[in-house]
Amino acid sequence: MSGDFTWRDAGRTVLFRAGGGFDAPELLVEHGFAEFELLSTVRALPGAPVLAAAATAVHEVGPGQVPGLAATALAAVGPGPLLALGGGRVLDVAKAVASVTGAPVAAIPTTMSGAEMTAIHRLPEGAEEKVRGMVRPSLVLAAAESMTSQPEARLRASSVSSACMAASTPFCAQRPSLRVRAPSRTVTRGITRSLRCSGCGTRSGAPSNQ
């Protein structure tokens, strides 16, 4: 599959752009996120001044394990919608917090981790008994340019994670079918092709001049 698309499934909306990003604030308003608290990182925040300005609060997610980070975030955020801008750690922290607060989550991924597509995450440390249920973002704004913005080595690592998720999808589906298997194979092959040139120093698979 290539080009831009919108995918609606089981109460969520995924907007994908093959090139650059979105008019994120406008799209957030359209999909029920007129007000939100922003969770992000030192790496991602400088590239999103408009989102930071639109947020009712900005919370920086540092390095560490999700349970501890989520516990810290849970103590800081309000009960309203959350926007996670970052990689798998940031997205999982937002999902973990929302599993307790019940808030909707929107995600703008900056890596290929695939965390924006699942309801798999750790739980906030010390708040496990307050969890209402696992959370999957109800809105995903996925731009290829942003998702492949990591340094080469980290991009490859997150792409392997994404490939593993795609490959395992048919085995996790309640009713595996061609509708599940065919897209899974397409995505897995696409990612693995881009990773085939291990250590070549380029994202396209072409030999590096270095």
TIZANU-189036 format. One record per residue (C-alpha): z, y, x; residue in one letter. Coordinates in Angstrom, 3 decimals. Each point is the difference from the previous one (the first is absolute). Example, Ala and Ser with C-alpha at 12.3 -4.5 7.8 and 13.67 -1.06 7.14 Angstrom:
TIZANU-189036
REC|7.800|-4.500|12.300|A $
REC|-0.660|3.440|1.370|S $
END
This chain:
TIZANU-189036
REC|0.000|0.000|0.000|M $
REC|-0.823|3.485|1.283|S $
REC|0.281|3.563|-1.281|G $
REC|2.561|1.708|-2.217|D $
REC|1.552|-1.768|-2.956|F $
REC|2.806|0.121|-2.555|T $
REC|1.835|-3.177|-0.934|W $
REC|2.418|-0.248|-2.934|R $
REC|2.074|-3.129|-0.328|D $
REC|3.321|-0.935|-1.644|A $
REC|1.272|3.538|-0.395|G $
REC|-1.111|1.351|3.362|R $
REC|-2.917|2.092|1.215|T $
REC|-1.556|-0.327|3.452|V $
REC|-2.360|2.755|1.132|L $
REC|-1.955|-0.755|3.166|F $
REC|-2.115|2.381|2.063|R $
REC|-2.213|-1.415|2.726|A $
REC|-0.005|3.312|1.853|G $
REC|2.570|2.778|0.026|G $
REC|2.995|0.639|-2.166|G $
REC|0.760|1.274|-3.492|F $
REC|1.065|3.107|-1.797|D $
REC|3.312|-1.826|-0.148|A $
REC|2.156|2.533|-1.899|P $
REC|-2.540|0.212|-2.831|E $
REC|-0.324|-3.784|-0.245|L $
REC|3.764|-0.413|0.066|L $
REC|0.366|2.367|-2.951|V $
REC|-2.748|-1.839|-1.907|E $
REC|1.846|-3.294|0.430|H $
REC|3.490|1.143|-0.947|G $
REC|1.335|1.182|3.358|F $
REC|0.183|3.734|-0.703|A $
REC|3.400|-0.020|1.703|E $
REC|0.901|-2.382|2.800|F $
REC|2.114|-0.455|3.086|E $
REC|-1.956|-0.777|3.161|L $
REC|0.938|-2.743|2.457|L $
REC|-1.939|0.107|3.259|S $
REC|0.148|-0.071|3.798|T $
REC|-0.256|2.302|2.986|V $
REC|-3.544|-1.291|0.590|R $
REC|-1.276|0.509|-3.543|A $
REC|1.729|3.196|-1.136|L $
REC|-1.885|2.492|2.222|P $
REC|-3.243|-1.095|-1.648|G $
REC|1.274|0.560|-3.532|A $
REC|1.332|3.571|-0.313|P $
REC|-1.305|0.335|-3.566|V $
REC|1.863|-3.109|-1.142|L $
REC|3.173|1.092|1.766|A $
REC|-0.221|3.401|-1.717|A $
REC|-0.568|-1.620|-3.413|A $
REC|2.940|-2.399|0.331|A $
REC|3.383|0.827|-1.492|T $
REC|1.547|-1.488|3.162|A $
REC|-1.250|-1.545|3.239|V $
REC|1.769|-2.950|1.617|H $
REC|-0.897|-1.181|3.480|E $
REC|0.061|-3.766|0.524|V $
REC|0.807|-0.835|3.588|G $
REC|-0.256|-3.231|1.955|P $
REC|2.137|-2.959|-0.965|G $
REC|0.305|-2.799|-2.517|Q $
REC|-0.892|0.562|-3.643|V $
REC|3.397|-0.960|-1.556|P $
REC|1.909|2.597|2.019|G $
REC|-2.685|2.669|-0.336|L $
REC|-0.215|-0.603|-3.740|A $
REC|3.772|0.308|-0.369|A $
REC|-0.123|3.382|1.748|T $
REC|-2.910|1.162|-2.152|A $
REC|1.685|-1.251|-3.178|L $
REC|2.975|2.236|0.690|A $
REC|-2.276|3.019|0.518|A $
REC|-2.642|-0.183|-2.742|V $
REC|0.249|0.859|-3.676|G $
REC|-0.991|-2.263|-2.914|P $
REC|-3.546|1.374|-0.320|G $
REC|-3.426|-1.161|1.262|P $
REC|-0.541|-0.772|3.674|L $
REC|-3.072|0.475|2.168|L $
REC|-0.182|-2.116|3.143|A $
REC|-2.308|1.338|2.716|L $
REC|-0.121|-2.290|2.993|G $
REC|-0.239|-3.600|1.113|G $
REC|1.638|-3.180|-1.181|G $
REC|3.539|1.026|0.933|R $
REC|-0.143|3.245|-2.006|V $
REC|-1.639|-1.676|-2.989|L $
REC|2.556|-2.817|0.017|D $
REC|2.877|2.492|0.180|V $
REC|-1.364|1.851|-3.038|A $
REC|-0.449|-3.264|-1.906|K $
REC|3.503|-1.115|0.930|A $
REC|1.509|3.288|-1.202|V $
REC|-1.957|-0.170|-3.265|A $
REC|1.201|-3.550|-0.578|S $
REC|3.426|1.537|-0.547|V $
REC|-0.844|3.375|-1.589|T $
REC|-2.849|-1.246|-2.191|G $
REC|-2.193|2.905|1.141|A $
REC|-3.796|-0.316|0.109|P $
REC|-1.537|-0.112|3.473|V $
REC|-3.299|1.415|1.226|A $
REC|-1.322|-1.011|3.412|A $
REC|-2.331|1.608|2.525|I $
REC|-0.313|-2.607|2.773|P $
REC|-0.673|1.068|3.586|T $
REC|-0.334|-3.535|1.389|T $
REC|-1.620|-3.296|-0.958|M $
REC|3.329|-1.709|-0.745|S $
REC|-0.884|-0.717|-3.641|G $
REC|3.537|0.870|-1.160|A $
REC|-1.427|2.320|-2.658|E $
REC|-1.533|-2.986|-1.805|M $
REC|3.044|-2.227|-0.385|T $
REC|3.403|-0.190|-1.666|A $
REC|1.413|-1.658|3.111|I $
REC|2.717|1.932|1.809|H $
REC|3.556|-0.183|1.295|R $
REC|2.936|1.402|-1.994|L $
REC|2.254|2.968|0.798|P $
REC|2.976|-1.125|2.033|E $
REC|3.155|-0.050|-2.114|G $
REC|-1.853|0.546|-3.267|A $
REC|-1.439|-3.452|-0.529|E $
REC|1.937|-0.542|-3.245|E $
REC|-1.409|3.239|-1.472|K $
REC|-3.639|-1.057|0.371|V $
REC|-1.907|0.078|-3.292|R $
REC|-3.061|-1.813|1.276|G $
REC|-2.595|-0.014|2.755|M $
REC|-2.347|2.989|0.104|V $
REC|-3.716|0.424|0.543|R $
REC|-1.441|3.547|0.228|P $
REC|-1.557|1.081|-3.291|S $
REC|-2.389|2.361|1.787|L $
REC|-1.724|-0.579|3.345|V $
REC|-2.145|2.648|1.696|L $
REC|-1.715|-1.942|2.761|A $
REC|-2.367|1.819|2.374|A $
REC|-1.657|-1.972|2.779|A $
REC|0.302|2.905|2.421|E $
REC|3.759|0.198|-0.485|S $
REC|0.563|-3.773|-0.005|M $
REC|-1.754|-0.400|3.367|T $
REC|1.694|2.965|1.686|S $
REC|2.366|-2.019|2.195|Q $
REC|-0.471|-0.506|3.739|P $
REC|-2.211|-3.012|0.742|E $
REC|2.694|-2.586|0.746|A $
REC|2.078|0.854|-3.062|R $
REC|-3.089|0.143|-2.188|L $
REC|-0.885|-3.560|1.022|R $
REC|3.541|-1.188|-0.710|A $
REC|0.093|1.499|-3.498|S $
REC|-3.512|-1.320|-0.678|S $
REC|1.160|-3.534|0.806|V $
REC|2.786|0.455|-2.567|S $
REC|-2.544|1.143|-2.581|S $
REC|-2.298|-2.941|0.774|A $
REC|2.886|-2.432|-0.464|C $
REC|0.798|1.500|-3.403|M $
REC|-3.624|-0.265|-1.095|A $
REC|-0.294|-3.591|1.223|A $
REC|3.175|-1.089|-1.793|S $
REC|-0.851|1.596|-3.350|T $
REC|-1.681|-3.099|-1.559|P $
REC|3.083|-2.063|0.804|F $
REC|2.323|2.520|-1.677|C $
REC|-2.010|0.492|-3.176|A $
REC|1.403|-1.673|-3.115|Q $
REC|-3.504|-1.163|-0.963|R $
REC|-2.215|-0.121|3.103|P $
REC|-3.636|0.501|-0.939|S $
REC|-3.289|1.161|1.438|L $
REC|0.934|3.531|-1.119|R $
REC|2.931|-0.208|2.421|V $
REC|-1.498|-2.109|2.787|R $
REC|-3.291|1.878|0.439|A $
REC|1.500|3.487|0.570|P $
REC|2.678|-1.546|2.208|S $
REC|-2.631|-1.610|2.235|R $
REC|-2.053|3.208|0.125|T $
REC|2.958|2.142|1.056|V $
REC|1.291|-2.544|2.510|T $
REC|-3.404|-0.382|1.653|R $
REC|-0.518|3.751|0.144|G $
REC|3.328|0.617|1.723|I $
REC|-0.306|-2.904|2.413|T $
REC|-3.522|1.060|1.013|R $
REC|1.337|3.416|0.945|S $
REC|2.736|-1.658|2.080|L $
REC|-2.232|-2.512|1.757|R $
REC|-0.550|2.148|3.061|C $
REC|3.613|-0.286|1.173|S $
REC|0.881|2.527|2.667|G $
REC|-3.416|1.618|0.072|C $
REC|1.538|3.406|-0.714|G $
REC|-2.163|0.877|-2.996|T $
REC|0.438|-0.405|-3.751|R $
REC|-3.627|-0.823|-0.708|S $
REC|-0.168|-3.167|2.076|G $
REC|-2.412|1.553|2.520|A $
REC|0.788|-0.391|3.736|P $
REC|1.999|2.823|1.498|S $
REC|-1.245|2.134|2.862|N $
REC|3.421|-0.145|1.596|Q $
END
